[in-house]
């Protein structure tokens, strides 16, 4: 068996250089993989941040859309209420005249009076379907938010601050006052004049006259004394 000749110095150097190149390539490959992994992590983080931002924008846009929709609905409802309120205000005088005609009918059982009553009833029912209701007045405690006092009258039977009479009926549209009721409010029992106070005034006036008379007598006495001198 023949013995292989030993490696020359050049071959050894070439092998060492090749080994170093292999090591550098392996190190570069490892570093490149780490760098690529870092770049991938940064890309993932950027995508997550972009996703969160887009989600936040979507939530904000949805909330803004909901608020806009609710605002438009409120404005539309307010517009409808305003239009209905103006129309109902214009109809209230006609309702008042029907009520007065019925109250002053000479023959309440006549066909004419019954016809007016039927029209008034239908009128009130139609307004009631649109949220209009009369304001209670007579016998109720005076409420400045729904009642307008035009007079105050003393009463022996009704306590103070209670509505005695209604001059003009008031109406509500849902929870809003279309027109307050014009009413007469009880002032309670009338106050009787204080007789003792009158006597005191008379007595006081008498004492004043007595003092004036006494001073006049003193002045006359002084005049007489000066005359004697």
C-alpha positions as CSV (number, residue, x, y, z in Angstrom):
1,X,0.0,0.0,0.0
2,X,1.5,3.2,-1.2
3,X,1.7,6.2,1.1
4,X,-0.1,9.4,-0.1
5,X,2.3,12.3,-0.3
6,X,1.7,15.0,2.4
7,X,-0.1,18.3,1.6
8,X,2.0,21.1,0.5
9,X,2.1,24.4,2.2
10,X,0.0,26.0,-0.5
11,X,-2.7,23.4,-0.1
12,X,-2.8,23.9,3.6
13,X,-3.2,27.7,3.2
14,X,-5.9,27.2,0.6
15,X,-7.8,24.9,2.9
16,X,-7.5,27.3,5.8
17,X,-8.7,30.1,3.6
18,X,-11.7,28.0,2.5
19,X,-12.5,27.2,6.1
20,X,-12.5,30.9,7.0
21,X,-14.6,31.7,4.0
22,X,-17.1,29.1,5.1
23,X,-17.2,30.5,8.6
24,X,-17.7,34.0,7.3
25,X,-20.5,32.7,5.0
26,X,-22.1,30.9,7.9
27,X,-21.8,34.1,10.1
28,X,-23.2,36.2,7.3
29,X,-26.1,33.8,6.9
30,X,-26.9,33.8,10.6
31,X,-26.7,37.6,10.7
32,X,-28.8,38.0,7.6
33,X,-31.4,35.7,9.1
34,X,-31.4,37.7,12.4
35,X,-31.6,41.0,10.4
36,X,-34.4,39.6,8.2
37,X,-36.2,38.4,11.4
38,X,-35.8,41.9,12.9
39,X,-37.1,43.5,9.7
40,X,-40.1,41.1,9.7
41,X,-40.8,42.0,13.3
42,X,-40.7,45.7,12.5
43,X,-43.0,45.1,9.5
44,X,-45.5,43.2,11.7
45,X,-45.4,46.0,14.3
46,X,-46.0,48.6,11.6
47,X,-49.0,46.5,10.2
48,X,-50.4,46.2,13.7
49,X,-50.1,49.9,14.3
50,X,-51.8,50.6,11.0
51,X,-54.5,48.2,11.8
52,X,-55.2,49.8,15.1
53,X,-55.2,53.2,13.5
54,X,-57.7,52.1,10.8
55,X,-59.9,50.5,13.5
56,X,-59.8,53.7,15.5
57,X,-60.8,55.7,12.4
58,X,-63.6,53.3,11.7
59,X,-65.0,53.5,15.2
60,X,-64.8,57.3,15.1
61,X,-66.5,57.4,11.7
62,X,-69.2,55.1,12.9
63,X,-69.8,57.2,16.1
64,X,-69.9,60.4,14.0
65,X,-72.3,58.8,11.6
66,X,-74.6,57.7,14.5
67,X,-74.5,61.1,16.1
68,X,-75.2,62.7,12.7
69,X,-78.1,60.4,12.2
70,X,-79.6,61.1,15.6
71,X,-79.1,64.8,15.2
72,X,-80.9,64.7,11.8
73,X,-83.7,62.7,13.4
74,X,-84.0,65.3,16.2
75,X,-84.0,68.2,13.8
76,X,-86.7,66.5,11.7
77,X,-88.8,65.8,14.7
78,X,-88.3,69.4,15.9
79,X,-89.4,70.7,12.5
80,X,-92.5,68.5,12.5
81,X,-93.4,69.7,16.0
82,X,-92.8,73.3,15.1
83,X,-95.0,73.0,12.0
84,X,-97.7,71.2,14.0
85,X,-97.4,73.8,16.8
86,X,-98.0,76.7,14.5
87,X,-101.0,75.0,12.9
88,X,-102.6,74.1,16.2
89,X,-102.0,77.7,17.5
90,X,-104.0,79.0,14.5
91,X,-106.8,76.5,15.2
92,X,-107.2,77.4,18.9
93,X,-109.3,80.5,18.4
94,X,-111.8,78.5,16.3
95,X,-111.9,75.9,19.1
96,X,-112.6,78.8,21.6
97,X,-115.5,80.1,19.4
98,X,-117.1,76.7,19.2
99,X,-116.9,76.3,23.0
100,X,-118.4,79.8,23.5
101,X,-121.2,79.1,21.0
102,X,-122.0,76.0,22.9
103,X,-122.0,77.7,26.3
104,X,-124.3,80.5,25.1
105,X,-126.7,78.4,23.2
106,X,-130.3,79.4,24.1
107,X,-131.6,75.8,23.6
108,X,-128.8,73.3,24.6
109,X,-131.0,70.4,23.3
110,X,-131.7,72.0,19.9
111,X,-130.2,70.2,16.8
112,X,-128.0,73.3,16.2
113,X,-126.5,73.1,19.7
114,X,-126.0,69.3,19.4
115,X,-124.3,69.8,16.0
116,X,-121.9,72.4,17.5
117,X,-121.2,70.0,20.4
118,X,-120.5,67.2,17.9
119,X,-118.1,69.3,15.9
120,X,-116.3,70.5,19.1
121,X,-116.0,66.9,20.2
122,X,-114.5,65.8,16.9
123,X,-112.2,68.8,16.9
124,X,-110.9,67.9,20.4
125,X,-110.4,64.2,19.5
126,X,-108.5,65.1,16.3
127,X,-106.2,67.4,18.3
128,X,-105.8,64.8,21.0
129,X,-104.5,62.3,18.5
130,X,-101.7,64.8,17.7
131,X,-100.7,65.2,21.4
132,X,-102.9,68.2,22.3
133,X,-104.6,68.2,25.7
134,X,-106.4,70.9,27.8
135,X,-104.8,72.2,30.9
136,X,-106.8,71.5,34.1
137,X,-107.7,74.8,35.8
138,X,-110.8,75.2,38.0
139,X,-110.1,73.7,41.5
140,X,-106.4,73.1,40.8
141,X,-103.6,74.8,42.7
142,X,-102.3,77.8,40.8
143,X,-99.2,76.9,38.7
144,X,-97.4,79.8,37.0
145,X,-95.9,77.4,34.4
146,X,-99.4,76.6,33.0
147,X,-101.7,79.2,34.5
148,X,-101.9,83.0,33.9
149,X,-103.6,84.9,36.6
150,X,-105.7,87.8,35.4
151,X,-107.5,88.5,38.7
152,X,-107.5,87.6,42.3
153,X,-110.8,87.3,44.2
154,X,-111.5,86.7,47.9
155,X,-113.5,83.5,48.7
156,X,-115.0,82.2,51.8
157,X,-115.2,78.6,50.5
158,X,-111.9,78.2,48.5
159,X,-108.5,78.5,50.1
160,X,-105.9,80.9,48.7
161,X,-103.9,80.1,45.5
162,X,-106.6,77.8,44.1
163,X,-108.2,78.6,40.7
164,X,-111.7,79.8,41.0
165,X,-112.7,80.5,37.4
166,X,-111.3,80.0,33.9
167,X,-111.5,82.8,31.4
168,X,-109.7,81.1,28.6
169,X,-108.7,77.4,28.4
170,X,-105.1,76.6,28.0
171,X,-103.6,73.7,26.0
172,X,-100.5,71.5,26.1
173,X,-98.7,69.9,23.1
174,X,-97.1,66.8,24.6
175,X,-94.9,68.4,27.4
176,X,-94.9,71.9,26.0
177,X,-97.3,74.7,26.8
178,X,-99.1,75.9,23.7
179,X,-101.2,78.5,25.6
180,X,-101.5,79.0,29.4
181,X,-105.0,79.1,31.0
182,X,-106.2,82.5,31.9
183,X,-107.7,82.1,35.3
184,X,-109.1,83.9,38.4
185,X,-107.2,82.9,41.6
186,X,-108.6,82.7,45.1
187,X,-107.1,85.1,47.6
188,X,-108.7,83.3,50.6
189,X,-111.0,84.9,53.1
190,X,-111.3,88.6,53.1
191,X,-109.6,90.3,56.0
192,X,-112.0,92.1,58.4
193,X,-111.2,95.7,59.4
194,X,-109.5,95.9,62.8
195,X,-111.9,97.9,65.0
196,X,-109.4,98.2,67.9
197,X,-107.0,99.8,65.5
198,X,-109.6,102.4,64.6
199,X,-110.2,103.2,68.3
200,X,-106.5,103.6,68.8
201,X,-106.3,106.0,65.9
202,X,-109.2,108.0,67.4
203,X,-107.7,108.1,70.8
204,X,-104.4,109.2,69.3
205,X,-106.1,112.0,67.5
206,X,-107.9,113.0,70.7
207,X,-104.6,113.2,72.6
208,X,-103.1,115.3,69.8
209,X,-106.1,117.7,70.0
210,X,-105.7,117.8,73.8
211,X,-102.0,118.6,73.6
212,X,-102.7,121.4,71.0
213,X,-105.4,122.8,73.2
214,X,-103.1,122.7,76.3
215,X,-100.4,124.5,74.4
216,X,-102.8,127.2,73.2
217,X,-104.0,127.7,76.8
218,X,-100.4,128.0,78.0
219,X,-99.7,130.6,75.2
220,X,-102.8,132.6,76.3
221,X,-101.7,132.5,79.9
222,X,-98.3,133.8,78.9
223,X,-99.9,136.6,76.9
224,X,-102.0,137.6,79.9
225,X,-99.0,137.6,82.2
226,X,-97.2,139.9,79.8
227,X,-100.1,142.2,79.6
228,X,-100.3,142.5,83.3
229,X,-96.6,143.5,83.3
